[in-house]
């Protein structure tokens, strides 16, 4: 108990106070909350001492059920990285989409708000599922540290995301109106992404069947892993959508021009990184069971099909226009 108190005191020293999300209707408030959450996350990365590896090694002795090796991931198909939301907010500002009020920008901002609100509300479910998976390991000192560090990060991320969601709702007029509906969200997404999401949903259903059939031999938390893949691809699709509807011109900010000029490189770098969790062997993780290797291949195939479909769009003129205007300055 003393160790737990000391950990929480240490956390309090590095954890800036996030304002109640109900009052976060200003851009500066939303950005500050997301930056604070990201800073805490980075602080925690420097405090980890191999807790997850120790807990995973103990779980391997008697695996409690499917997905046990990636116990820190959400088991829902919603994921929301505050860092990505921060980039979406700043990009919307740099490209002049905030306060514009037209249908295209409103739909995009509403969809971002709806998705991240769902992700924020899944944090409590994640904390509960992690505690259930790690049940019986409470006596390990690594357990206390993991639950304290991860739990505090998740809570702060949730509050920061909800703060940003409140701002986005105020921007697109979603408060007190039927605007931010699922049907509207469908209109905000590209046909390529909707097809990709259907393919990933099929992989998820296959993963659920495998979990029921093979139990603890399924080491990865596939709903969580697929949710993060969807989140990453949708984030990049949102950036492209912003560039598409931004009406790039001499009045676009320098930062906005730089962002659009760099979108192909951003997309290429992110695509390489998002494939890493689908390798068949990852350091400190058990190797994937054969059926999981097939699931990984199917997920990556869906990603390849999405990339092929998406790049059939002629996006080069938008990037070239931004690049020319940026270099004139």
Secondary structure, DSSP 4 states (H G I P E B T S, - for coil): -HHHHHHHHHHHHH-PPPPPGGG--SHHHHHHHHHHHHHHHHHHHTT--SHHHHHHHHHHHT--STTGGGTTS-SSS----HHHHHHHHHHHHHTT-TT---HHHHHHHHHHHHHHHHHHHTHHHHHHHHHHHTTT-TTSHHHHHHHHHHHHHHHHHHHHHHHHHHHHHHHHT-TTSS-S-HHHHHHHS-HHHHHHHHHHHHHHHHHHHHHHHHGGG--S-HHHHHHHHHHHHHHHHHHHHHHHHS--STTS-HHHHHHHHTHHHHHHHHHHHHTGGGSS--TTSPPPPHHHHHHHHHHHHHHHHHHHHHTTS--HHHHHHHHHHHHH-
